[in-house]
Amino acid sequence: MQDLYMELIGLSAGICTTVSFIPQIVKIVKSKHARDISLWMYVILTMGIFLWLVYGILSSRISIILANGVSFLLCSFIITSKMKYRR
């Protein structure tokens, strides 16, 4: 039962941290620019998220895999947008 609670806490934390990228994505999509976004911050963050994803896969922790898999995609979108709207 304790493992279930730990996994629920992990899933809840993952939802909170993953959803936090959505307002930034909405702002980029609406404004069609990303000049206020730090490219290097997102590159480093995305690398860290990718490593957490690998860790989750190796340790078979679904909460880590789901949260970091989605976060990796969202951060990759932000980096792609930063490059696309670079002028």
C-alpha positions in Angstrom: 0.0 0.0 0.0 2.9 2.4 0.7 4.2 1.8 -2.8 0.8 2.9 -4.2 0.9 6.1 -2.1 4.4 6.9 -3.2 3.5 6.4 -6.9 0.4 8.6 -6.5 2.6 11.3 -4.9 5.1 10.9 -7.8 2.3 11.2 -10.4 0.9 14.3 -8.7 4.3 15.9 -8.6 4.9 15.0 -12.2 1.5 16.5 -13.3 2.3 19.8 -11.5 5.8 20.1 -13.0 4.8 19.0 -16.4 1.7 21.3 -16.6 3.9 24.3 -15.6 5.3 24.4 -19.2 1.9 24.8 -20.8 1.5 28.6 -20.1 4.8 29.3 -21.7 3.9 27.2 -24.8 0.5 29.0 -25.1 2.3 32.4 -24.9 4.8 31.4 -27.6 2.0 30.1 -29.9 -0.2 33.2 -29.4 2.6 35.8 -29.8 4.6 33.9 -32.5 7.9 34.8 -30.8 10.1 33.4 -28.1 12.8 36.1 -27.8 12.3 36.4 -24.0 13.1 32.6 -23.6 16.6 31.6 -22.5 17.7 29.0 -25.1 20.5 27.7 -22.9 18.3 27.3 -19.9 15.9 25.2 -21.8 18.7 23.1 -23.5 20.2 22.3 -20.1 16.7 21.6 -18.6 15.8 19.4 -21.5 19.0 17.4 -21.1 18.2 16.9 -17.4 14.7 15.9 -18.1 16.0 13.4 -20.7 18.3 11.9 -18.0 15.4 11.6 -15.6 13.4 9.9 -18.3 16.2 7.4 -18.8 16.5 6.9 -15.0 12.7 6.3 -14.9 12.9 3.7 -17.7 15.9 1.9 -16.0 14.1 1.9 -12.6 10.7 1.1 -14.1 9.0 4.0 -12.3 5.9 4.9 -14.3 5.5 8.3 -12.6 9.0 9.3 -13.6 8.6 8.0 -17.1 5.3 9.7 -17.8 6.2 13.1 -16.2 9.6 13.3 -17.9 8.4 11.9 -21.2 5.8 14.6 -21.6 8.0 17.3 -20.1 10.7 16.3 -22.6 8.3 16.8 -25.5 7.0 20.2 -24.1 10.6 21.5 -23.6 11.6 20.3 -27.0 8.7 22.3 -28.5 9.9 25.4 -26.6 13.4 24.9 -27.9 12.1 24.4 -31.4 10.0 27.5 -31.2 12.9 29.5 -29.9 14.9 28.4 -33.0 12.0 28.9 -35.4 11.1 32.4 -34.2 14.8 33.5 -33.9 15.2 36.8 -35.8 
